[in-house]
Amino acid sequence: MTTTDIDQSKAEGLTQRTCNGLLEAMDLLTIYLGDRLGLYRALAEGGSATPGELAERAGIHERYAREWLEQQAVTGILDVSDAAAASPERRYALSAGHAATLADPMTPFPVVAFAQMMVAVAGAAPKLVEAYRTGGGVPWAGFGPDLIAGQGGFNRGWLLHELGTKYMPGIPDVHARLLAGPPARVADIACGVGWSSIGIAKAYPRAQVVGYDLDAPSIEQARLNAEREGVADRVRFEVADASQVRASGTFDVVVIIEAVHDVPRPVELLSGVRRLLAPGGAFIVADEKVADSFSAPGDFMERLFYGASALVCLPSGMAGQPSAATGAVMRRETMEAYARQAGFTRVEVLPLDHPSMRFYRLYAASPAR
C-alpha cells in the first residue's frame, strides 16, 4: 500500500489522536510515580520545594526529583515560581485545587485511581495477549494490587458520600426500611474494598451490613476501611461466593454495585441472591449505563465502557469457566434476560440519575429454596 492508496486525513487524524493519548498516558504514569513516592503529599504538607528539598523530604534521588518536577510543571500539574532560575534553584508548588485531587487519600476526584488502573492494565498486557489467543481469561488477582486500589478509588466518592444519601433515598420503601427498626439486614454482593457497604452504614445508623467478595485482599482492605470510617461494629466483610452463601431468607436489602457484568455466571449469582432475600426484601443492582443498542463510533461513555470491557471486565469474566462472557457493555435487555433466567418476575429500571450507572430493581415472587 502506498500513500496514494489511503485516506490521508484519516491516517493523520488517528495519528494525532493517539499522539494526544500518548501524552495523557505519560501524565497518568508520572502521576502514579508522584503518588507512590509520596511526592504530592510532600509538596502539599511541606509547601513549595526545589528538587533537592523534595528529594530530601520524599527520600528519592535528586536527579529524578528534578526531572519529575520539570515534567509536572511543563504538563501543567505543578506551578513553578522562577522558571528562569538555574534548574537546582527553581521552586515548584502544588496548588490547592490539584492537592485536593492528588494528595488527599480520601479525595472524591479519582485522578490517582485512573493512574493506578492504567498501570495495572499495562502490567497485565502480556496476559491479555495470551487470553485473546487462547480464549482464556485474566482473573482479577492477575492484574495486581493497583487494580484493586484503582477500582476502589474510582468509585469511592459516590459510594461513600452519595449511595446512602442520594440514591437509596430515591427508592422510598427501601429508604424507609433502612431507617426503621428492627435493624435492616443488608447484603452487599461483590463489595470490593467496601465503600458501598460503608456508605450505606454511615447513612443508615440502624442498618447491619455484610459485604461479600471473592477477592481476599479486597476484603482485607474493606475491613481496614470500615475501622477507619468508624462503622466496623455494624459492617462485617467475608471472603465468599455470594451464590454459595448459606443464609436463606436473611436479608431485607441486597445490593450489587457494578459487578453483575464481571462475574462468569451472572444467572447463578442472581439465583443465589433470591435465596438471600427475606420475604418482601428488595434487590437493587447498579451497573453500567450503556446505550440500549450498538452504534459506532460511540460517545465518550461508550468508548470508556468498551475500553474497560476489552482490557479488564471481559478477561476477568472469562477467567472462570464456563462463562457467560458478558463484559462491561451489558445492555438493558441482557440484564433483564439474566434476571428472568434467575427466576425474577420483573425488572424495573429505577428513575435515579447517575452519570455512569443504571439502577435496576429485581422482583421475585418468593425466595428460592
SVG drawing of the C-alpha trace seen along z (x, -y; Angstrom):
<svg xmlns="http://www.w3.org/2000/svg" viewBox="-45 -34 66 59">
<polyline fill="none" stroke="black" stroke-width="0.4" points="0.0,0.0 1.3,-3.5 0.3,-6.9 -1.9,-7.4 -4.0,-4.3 -5.1,-5.7 -7.3,-8.4 -4.5,-10.8 -6.8,-12.8 -8.0,-9.7 -4.4,-8.5 -3.2,-11.8 -6.3,-12.2 -5.7,-8.9 -2.0,-9.6 -2.8,-12.9 -5.4,-11.4 -3.1,-8.6 -0.3,-11.1 -2.5,-13.1 -3.4,-9.8 0.3,-9.1 0.8,-12.4 -2.2,-11.7 -0.9,-8.2 2.5,-9.7 0.8,-12.1 -1.0,-9.2 2.2,-7.3 4.0,-10.3 1.0,-10.9 1.4,-7.2 5.0,-7.9 4.1,-11.0 1.5,-9.2 3.5,-6.1 6.6,-8.0 4.7,-10.5 5.8,-13.5 2.4,-15.2 2.0,-14.7 5.4,-16.1 4.6,-19.2 1.1,-19.6 2.4,-19.3 5.8,-21.0 5.0,-23.7 7.0,-24.6 10.3,-22.9 13.4,-22.9 14.5,-19.5 16.9,-19.0 14.3,-19.8 11.7,-17.5 14.3,-14.7 15.2,-15.1 11.5,-15.2 10.4,-12.2 13.6,-10.1 14.3,-9.9 17.3,-10.7 17.7,-14.5 18.2,-14.0 14.9,-12.1 13.2,-14.7 14.4,-17.4 13.1,-15.6 9.8,-14.7 9.2,-18.3 10.1,-19.8 7.8,-17.3 5.0,-18.1 5.4,-21.8 5.6,-21.5 2.4,-19.4 0.6,-22.0 0.2,-20.0 2.7,-21.9 3.4,-25.6 6.9,-26.9 7.7,-30.3 11.0,-31.1 11.3,-29.2 14.3,-31.3 16.4,-30.3 19.0,-27.6 17.4,-24.1 18.5,-23.2 17.2,-26.5 13.7,-26.5 10.8,-26.2 7.7,-24.1 4.4,-24.2 1.2,-22.1 -1.9,-24.3 -4.7,-23.7 -7.0,-22.5 -4.6,-20.0 -3.6,-18.9 -7.3,-18.1 -7.1,-15.5 -3.6,-14.2 -2.5,-14.5 -5.7,-13.6 -6.1,-9.8 -9.9,-10.2 -10.4,-12.6 -13.7,-12.2 -11.8,-13.0 -10.4,-9.8 -7.3,-11.1 -4.9,-8.8 -7.3,-5.9 -7.1,-6.4 -3.3,-6.2 -3.4,-3.0 -5.8,-1.4 -3.6,-2.3 -0.6,-0.8 -2.5,2.4 -3.7,2.9 -0.4,2.1 1.3,4.6 -1.1,7.3 -0.8,6.7 1.1,10.0 -1.6,11.9 -4.2,10.2 -2.5,11.1 -2.4,14.8 -6.1,14.7 -7.1,13.3 -5.2,16.0 -6.4,18.9 -9.9,17.9 -8.8,18.0 -9.0,15.1 -7.1,12.9 -8.5,13.2 -9.0,10.1 -5.9,11.0 -3.9,11.3 -4.0,7.5 -2.2,7.0 -2.9,4.7 -3.1,1.5 -6.3,2.5 -7.9,3.2 -6.8,-0.3 -7.8,-1.9 -11.3,-0.4 -11.8,-1.3 -10.7,-4.9 -12.6,-5.3 -16.0,-4.6 -15.2,-5.7 -16.5,-9.3 -20.1,-8.5 -20.4,-5.2 -19.2,-6.8 -21.0,-10.1 -24.0,-9.6 -25.2,-6.0 -26.8,-6.3 -27.7,-10.0 -28.9,-10.5 -29.6,-7.2 -31.1,-4.9 -33.4,-7.7 -34.7,-7.8 -36.2,-4.3 -38.8,-5.3 -39.8,-1.9 -36.1,-0.8 -35.1,-4.1 -37.9,-3.7 -36.9,-0.1 -33.3,-1.1 -34.3,-3.8 -36.8,-1.7 -36.5,0.9 -35.8,3.7 -32.4,3.0 -32.5,3.8 -30.1,6.5 -28.2,5.6 -26.0,7.7 -23.5,6.0 -22.5,8.6 -19.1,8.2 -18.4,5.4 -14.7,4.9 -12.9,2.7 -16.2,2.0 -17.1,-1.6 -20.7,-0.7 -21.2,1.2 -19.6,-1.6 -21.6,-4.3 -24.9,-2.5 -23.9,-2.0 -22.9,-5.7 -26.2,-6.9 -28.4,-4.4 -27.1,-4.1 -29.5,-1.2 -28.6,1.0 -26.5,4.1 -24.4,4.7 -22.5,7.8 -20.2,7.4 -19.2,10.4 -16.4,10.7 -14.2,13.5 -11.1,11.4 -9.3,11.8 -7.0,8.7 -10.1,6.6 -11.9,7.9 -8.8,7.2 -8.8,3.6 -12.5,3.3 -12.1,4.2 -9.5,1.6 -11.7,-1.0 -14.6,-0.1 -12.4,-0.6 -11.2,-3.9 -14.7,-5.1 -16.0,-4.1 -18.6,-1.5 -16.8,1.8 -19.4,2.5 -22.2,2.6 -20.4,3.8 -18.6,7.1 -16.9,8.5 -16.5,12.1 -14.5,13.8 -17.3,15.7 -19.1,16.6 -22.5,15.0 -24.1,17.7 -23.0,20.2 -23.7,18.3 -26.0,20.3 -28.2,17.5 -31.6,18.1 -34.2,15.5 -31.8,13.4 -31.6,10.0 -34.1,7.2 -32.0,5.4 -29.4,6.8 -27.3,4.6 -24.8,5.4 -22.9,2.4 -21.1,2.6 -20.4,6.3 -23.0,8.4 -21.2,7.9 -17.9,9.1 -19.0,12.5 -18.6,15.6 -22.1,16.9 -24.4,14.0 -27.6,16.1 -26.1,18.3 -25.3,15.2 -28.7,13.7 -30.3,17.0 -28.2,17.1 -29.4,13.7 -33.0,14.9 -32.2,17.3 -30.7,14.5 -33.8,12.2 -36.2,12.2 -39.9,12.2 -40.6,8.7 -36.9,8.0 -35.5,5.5 -32.8,6.3 -31.0,3.4 -28.5,3.7 -26.4,0.8 -24.4,1.5 -23.0,-0.4 -25.4,-2.9 -24.6,-1.8 -26.7,-2.5 -29.6,-0.2 -28.1,0.8 -24.7,0.8 -23.6,-2.1 -20.3,-3.3 -18.5,-5.5 -19.7,-5.9 -19.7,-8.7 -17.4,-9.2 -19.1,-6.8 -19.4,-4.0 -15.8,-4.3 -14.9,-4.2 -17.1,-1.2 -15.8,0.7 -12.2,-0.1 -12.7,1.2 -14.5,4.3 -11.8,5.2 -9.0,4.7 -10.4,5.8 -14.0,6.8 -14.3,9.4 -11.0,11.1 -11.8,11.3 -15.2,12.8 -13.6,15.3 -11.2,16.4 -13.9,18.6 -15.3,21.2 -18.0,21.9 -18.6,18.2 -21.4,16.0 -18.6,13.7 -20.8,10.6 -18.2,7.8 -18.8,4.2 -21.2,3.3 -24.1,5.1 -27.2,3.6 -30.5,3.4 -32.0,6.3 -29.1,8.5 -29.6,7.7 -33.3,8.3 -32.7,11.7 -30.4,12.8 -32.9,11.8 -35.7,13.8 -33.4,16.8 -32.7,16.5 -36.4,16.6 -37.2,13.0 -40.6,12.0 -40.0,8.3 -37.1,5.9 -37.7,2.2 -35.3,-0.5 -35.3,-3.0 -35.5,-6.7 -32.2,-7.5 -29.9,-9.9 -26.3,-8.8 -23.7,-9.8 -22.5,-6.3 -24.7,-3.8 -28.2,-2.5 -30.1,-1.2 -32.3,1.9 -34.8,3.4 -35.4,7.1 -38.6,8.6 -39.1,12.2 -42.5,13.8 -40.9,15.6 -37.4,16.6 -35.8,19.5 -35.3,22.6"/>
</svg>
